[in-house]
Amino acid sequence: MGEFKDKMKGTANEVAGKVKEEIGKATGDRKMEAKGAAQNAKGHVQKATGDIKGKMGDKM
């Protein structure tokens, strides 16, 4: 169960981060763009954690 939850949270953070990045680029708001990039990176880490949990059988 943890694997699926991590992957879903990761996907949500990636999408939200990409939206923030694009809004930041469109408006020239570098702070918003940076926050979006950070959230996107967080999503990638969460998805990787889910992948690892899946390979280890949720024993993590």
N, CA, C and O atoms as CSV, one atom per row, in Angstrom:
chain,resi,resn,atom,element,x,y,z
A,1,MET,N,N,0.816,-1.197,0.000
A,1,MET,CA,C,0.000,0.000,0.000
A,1,MET,C,C,0.859,1.260,0.000
A,1,MET,O,O,0.509,2.243,-0.652
A,2,GLY,N,N,1.969,1.245,0.714
A,2,GLY,CA,C,2.833,2.408,0.779
A,2,GLY,C,C,3.410,2.782,-0.572
A,2,GLY,O,O,3.617,3.957,-0.874
A,3,GLU,N,N,3.664,1.775,-1.369
A,3,GLU,CA,C,4.218,2.003,-2.714
A,3,GLU,C,C,3.253,2.852,-3.543
A,3,GLU,O,O,3.650,3.860,-4.128
A,4,PHE,N,N,2.017,2.451,-3.590
A,4,PHE,CA,C,1.006,3.149,-4.382
A,4,PHE,C,C,0.800,4.576,-3.873
A,4,PHE,O,O,0.709,5.518,-4.661
A,5,LYS,N,N,0.727,4.724,-2.556
A,5,LYS,CA,C,0.507,6.036,-1.936
A,5,LYS,C,C,1.655,6.989,-2.279
A,5,LYS,O,O,1.418,8.147,-2.623
A,6,ASP,N,N,2.884,6.511,-2.187
A,6,ASP,CA,C,4.039,7.345,-2.506
A,6,ASP,C,C,4.046,7.746,-3.974
A,6,ASP,O,O,4.348,8.891,-4.311
A,7,LYS,N,N,3.714,6.811,-4.836
A,7,LYS,CA,C,3.698,7.118,-6.268
A,7,LYS,C,C,2.614,8.144,-6.594
A,7,LYS,O,O,2.839,9.041,-7.407
A,8,MET,N,N,1.451,8.025,-5.973
A,8,MET,CA,C,0.369,8.969,-6.239
A,8,MET,C,C,0.709,10.362,-5.709
A,8,MET,O,O,0.460,11.361,-6.384
A,9,LYS,N,N,1.272,10.430,-4.511
A,9,LYS,CA,C,1.685,11.722,-3.960
A,9,LYS,C,C,2.771,12.336,-4.838
A,9,LYS,O,O,2.779,13.543,-5.080
A,10,GLY,N,N,3.669,11.507,-5.304
A,10,GLY,CA,C,4.734,11.981,-6.175
A,10,GLY,C,C,4.202,12.568,-7.466
A,10,GLY,O,O,4.643,13.628,-7.910
A,11,THR,N,N,3.258,11.875,-8.057
A,11,THR,CA,C,2.652,12.365,-9.297
A,11,THR,C,C,1.934,13.695,-9.052
A,11,THR,O,O,2.032,14.616,-9.863
A,12,ALA,N,N,1.221,13.790,-7.946
A,12,ALA,CA,C,0.507,15.032,-7.623
A,12,ALA,C,C,1.494,16.186,-7.438
A,12,ALA,O,O,1.250,17.293,-7.918
A,13,ASN,N,N,2.596,15.935,-6.752
A,13,ASN,CA,C,3.591,16.984,-6.554
A,13,ASN,C,C,4.276,17.368,-7.859
A,13,ASN,O,O,4.580,18.541,-8.076
A,14,GLU,N,N,4.518,16.406,-8.716
A,14,GLU,CA,C,5.124,16.718,-10.014
A,14,GLU,C,C,4.215,17.637,-10.827
A,14,GLU,O,O,4.673,18.626,-11.398
A,15,VAL,N,N,2.938,17.306,-10.874
A,15,VAL,CA,C,1.987,18.104,-11.656
A,15,VAL,C,C,1.858,19.508,-11.063
A,15,VAL,O,O,1.923,20.500,-11.790
A,16,ALA,N,N,1.675,19.588,-9.745
A,16,ALA,CA,C,1.541,20.899,-9.104
A,16,ALA,C,C,2.811,21.727,-9.296
A,16,ALA,O,O,2.742,22.932,-9.535
A,17,GLY,N,N,3.953,21.084,-9.192
A,17,GLY,CA,C,5.215,21.778,-9.383
A,17,GLY,C,C,5.370,22.317,-10.790
A,17,GLY,O,O,5.823,23.444,-10.988
A,18,LYS,N,N,4.993,21.506,-11.769
A,18,LYS,CA,C,5.082,21.945,-13.167
A,18,LYS,C,C,4.164,23.145,-13.421
A,18,LYS,O,O,4.538,24.077,-14.134
A,19,VAL,N,N,2.970,23.119,-12.837
A,19,VAL,CA,C,2.036,24.236,-12.996
A,19,VAL,C,C,2.646,25.506,-12.401
A,19,VAL,O,O,2.623,26.565,-13.028
A,20,LYS,N,N,3.189,25.392,-11.192
A,20,LYS,CA,C,3.815,26.554,-10.553
A,20,LYS,C,C,4.990,27.073,-11.380
A,20,LYS,O,O,5.167,28.281,-11.535
A,21,GLU,N,N,5.787,26.150,-11.905
A,21,GLU,CA,C,6.919,26.561,-12.742
A,21,GLU,C,C,6.439,27.365,-13.949
A,21,GLU,O,O,6.984,28.423,-14.263
A,22,GLU,N,N,5.420,26.849,-14.613
A,22,GLU,CA,C,4.916,27.514,-15.813
A,22,GLU,C,C,4.299,28.872,-15.485
A,22,GLU,O,O,4.477,29.832,-16.234
A,23,ILE,N,N,3.583,28.953,-14.380
A,23,ILE,CA,C,3.015,30.237,-13.966
A,23,ILE,C,C,4.142,31.221,-13.669
A,23,ILE,O,O,4.082,32.387,-14.060
A,24,GLY,N,N,5.156,30.746,-12.983
A,24,GLY,CA,C,6.302,31.594,-12.677
A,24,GLY,C,C,6.994,32.094,-13.931
A,24,GLY,O,O,7.375,33.261,-14.013
A,25,LYS,N,N,7.159,31.210,-14.909
A,25,LYS,CA,C,7.786,31.607,-16.176
A,25,LYS,C,C,6.928,32.632,-16.909
A,25,LYS,O,O,7.440,33.615,-17.446
A,26,ALA,N,N,5.617,32.391,-16.927
A,26,ALA,CA,C,4.706,33.275,-17.667
A,26,ALA,C,C,4.612,34.658,-17.043
A,26,ALA,O,O,4.445,35.653,-17.748
A,27,THR,N,N,4.720,34.723,-15.716
A,27,THR,CA,C,4.569,36.003,-15.029
A,27,THR,C,C,5.909,36.649,-14.686
A,27,THR,O,O,5.952,37.791,-14.230
A,28,GLY,N,N,6.989,35.924,-14.904
A,28,GLY,CA,C,8.306,36.456,-14.556
A,28,GLY,C,C,8.609,36.358,-13.070
A,28,GLY,O,O,9.544,36.992,-12.581
A,29,ASP,N,N,7.824,35.568,-12.353
A,29,ASP,CA,C,7.994,35.395,-10.905
A,29,ASP,C,C,8.986,34.260,-10.654
A,29,ASP,O,O,8.609,33.088,-10.624
A,30,ARG,N,N,10.239,34.617,-10.479
A,30,ARG,CA,C,11.288,33.612,-10.311
A,30,ARG,C,C,11.114,32.801,-9.022
A,30,ARG,O,O,11.476,31.626,-8.973
A,31,LYS,N,N,10.568,33.423,-7.994
A,31,LYS,CA,C,10.344,32.719,-6.731
A,31,LYS,C,C,9.317,31.592,-6.914
A,31,LYS,O,O,9.502,30.481,-6.417
A,32,MET,N,N,8.247,31.898,-7.627
A,32,MET,CA,C,7.213,30.895,-7.914
A,32,MET,C,C,7.790,29.783,-8.781
A,32,MET,O,O,7.504,28.604,-8.571
A,33,GLU,N,N,8.596,30.167,-9.745
A,33,GLU,CA,C,9.229,29.186,-10.631
A,33,GLU,C,C,10.140,28.251,-9.837
A,33,GLU,O,O,10.148,27.043,-10.072
A,34,ALA,N,N,10.901,28.805,-8.903
A,34,ALA,CA,C,11.809,27.998,-8.076
A,34,ALA,C,C,11.027,27.070,-7.149
A,34,ALA,O,O,11.405,25.913,-6.961
A,35,LYS,N,N,9.944,27.574,-6.577
A,35,LYS,CA,C,9.110,26.732,-5.705
A,35,LYS,C,C,8.519,25.567,-6.505
A,35,LYS,O,O,8.439,24.439,-6.017
A,36,GLY,N,N,8.115,25.857,-7.719
A,36,GLY,CA,C,7.566,24.811,-8.576
A,36,GLY,C,C,8.596,23.759,-8.915
A,36,GLY,O,O,8.295,22.565,-8.919
A,37,ALA,N,N,9.819,24.198,-9.202
A,37,ALA,CA,C,10.893,23.255,-9.517
A,37,ALA,C,C,11.196,22.375,-8.310
A,37,ALA,O,O,11.439,21.176,-8.454
A,38,ALA,N,N,11.182,22.970,-7.123
A,38,ALA,CA,C,11.436,22.201,-5.901
A,38,ALA,C,C,10.327,21.177,-5.654
A,38,ALA,O,O,10.602,20.039,-5.275
A,39,GLN,N,N,9.088,21.582,-5.867
A,39,GLN,CA,C,7.968,20.656,-5.668
A,39,GLN,C,C,8.005,19.530,-6.697
A,39,GLN,O,O,7.683,18.384,-6.382
A,40,ASN,N,N,8.393,19.855,-7.909
A,40,ASN,CA,C,8.524,18.848,-8.958
A,40,ASN,C,C,9.602,17.831,-8.569
A,40,ASN,O,O,9.410,16.625,-8.723
A,41,ALA,N,N,10.721,18.321,-8.072
A,41,ALA,CA,C,11.804,17.427,-7.635
A,41,ALA,C,C,11.343,16.545,-6.478
A,41,ALA,O,O,11.676,15.361,-6.423
A,42,LYS,N,N,10.579,17.121,-5.559
A,42,LYS,CA,C,10.035,16.348,-4.438
A,42,LYS,C,C,9.170,15.201,-4.955
A,42,LYS,O,O,9.211,14.088,-4.430
A,43,GLY,N,N,8.391,15.491,-5.989
A,43,GLY,CA,C,7.546,14.463,-6.589
A,43,GLY,C,C,8.358,13.328,-7.183
A,43,GLY,O,O,7.990,12.160,-7.059
A,44,HIS,N,N,9.467,13.673,-7.832
A,44,HIS,CA,C,10.338,12.639,-8.406
A,44,HIS,C,C,10.895,11.741,-7.310
A,44,HIS,O,O,10.969,10.523,-7.477
A,45,VAL,N,N,11.285,12.341,-6.192
A,45,VAL,CA,C,11.828,11.564,-5.068
A,45,VAL,C,C,10.747,10.658,-4.485
A,45,VAL,O,O,11.013,9.495,-4.182
A,46,GLN,N,N,9.545,11.174,-4.327
A,46,GLN,CA,C,8.457,10.362,-3.786
A,46,GLN,C,C,8.155,9.171,-4.682
A,46,GLN,O,O,7.927,8.063,-4.196
A,47,LYS,N,N,8.153,9.399,-5.992
A,47,LYS,CA,C,7.894,8.286,-6.913
A,47,LYS,C,C,9.015,7.251,-6.847
A,47,LYS,O,O,8.754,6.049,-6.905
A,48,ALA,N,N,10.251,7.706,-6.728
A,48,ALA,CA,C,11.375,6.779,-6.613
A,48,ALA,C,C,11.267,5.972,-5.321
A,48,ALA,O,O,11.563,4.778,-5.301
A,49,THR,N,N,10.841,6.630,-4.250
A,49,THR,CA,C,10.643,5.934,-2.978
A,49,THR,C,C,9.580,4.850,-3.140
A,49,THR,O,O,9.737,3.744,-2.623
A,50,GLY,N,N,8.516,5.157,-3.846
A,50,GLY,CA,C,7.470,4.171,-4.109
A,50,GLY,C,C,7.999,2.994,-4.908
A,50,GLY,O,O,7.648,1.846,-4.639
A,51,ASP,N,N,8.840,3.279,-5.888
A,51,ASP,CA,C,9.438,2.204,-6.682
A,51,ASP,C,C,10.301,1.289,-5.803
A,51,ASP,O,O,10.249,0.065,-5.920
A,52,ILE,N,N,11.082,1.898,-4.938
A,52,ILE,CA,C,11.942,1.110,-4.044
A,52,ILE,C,C,11.102,0.265,-3.102
A,52,ILE,O,O,11.392,-0.912,-2.888
A,53,LYS,N,N,10.061,0.867,-2.540
A,53,LYS,CA,C,9.176,0.112,-1.651
A,53,LYS,C,C,8.565,-1.076,-2.381
A,53,LYS,O,O,8.434,-2.159,-1.811
A,54,GLY,N,N,8.192,-0.877,-3.638
A,54,GLY,CA,C,7.612,-1.967,-4.419
A,54,GLY,C,C,8.598,-3.101,-4.624
A,54,GLY,O,O,8.232,-4.274,-4.561
A,55,LYS,N,N,9.843,-2.746,-4.869
A,55,LYS,CA,C,10.864,-3.776,-5.082
A,55,LYS,C,C,11.250,-4.484,-3.793
A,55,LYS,O,O,11.699,-5.630,-3.818
A,56,MET,N,N,11.071,-3.797,-2.659
A,56,MET,CA,C,11.433,-4.396,-1.375
A,56,MET,C,C,10.210,-5.031,-0.688
A,56,MET,O,O,10.327,-5.587,0.405
A,57,GLY,N,N,9.076,-4.946,-1.318
A,57,GLY,CA,C,7.881,-5.549,-0.745
A,57,GLY,C,C,7.319,-4.740,0.411
A,57,GLY,O,O,6.804,-5.326,1.363
A,58,ASP,N,N,7.399,-3.422,0.365
A,58,ASP,CA,C,6.886,-2.533,1.416
A,58,ASP,C,C,7.532,-2.773,2.766
A,58,ASP,O,O,6.912,-2.478,3.789
A,59,LYS,N,N,8.733,-3.288,2.817
A,59,LYS,CA,C,9.414,-3.530,4.086
A,59,LYS,C,C,10.212,-2.320,4.553
A,59,LYS,O,O,10.900,-2.374,5.572
A,60,MET,N,N,10.116,-1.244,3.810
A,60,MET,CA,C,10.832,-0.030,4.141
A,60,MET,C,C,10.081,0.817,5.114
A,60,MET,O,O,10.556,1.886,5.498
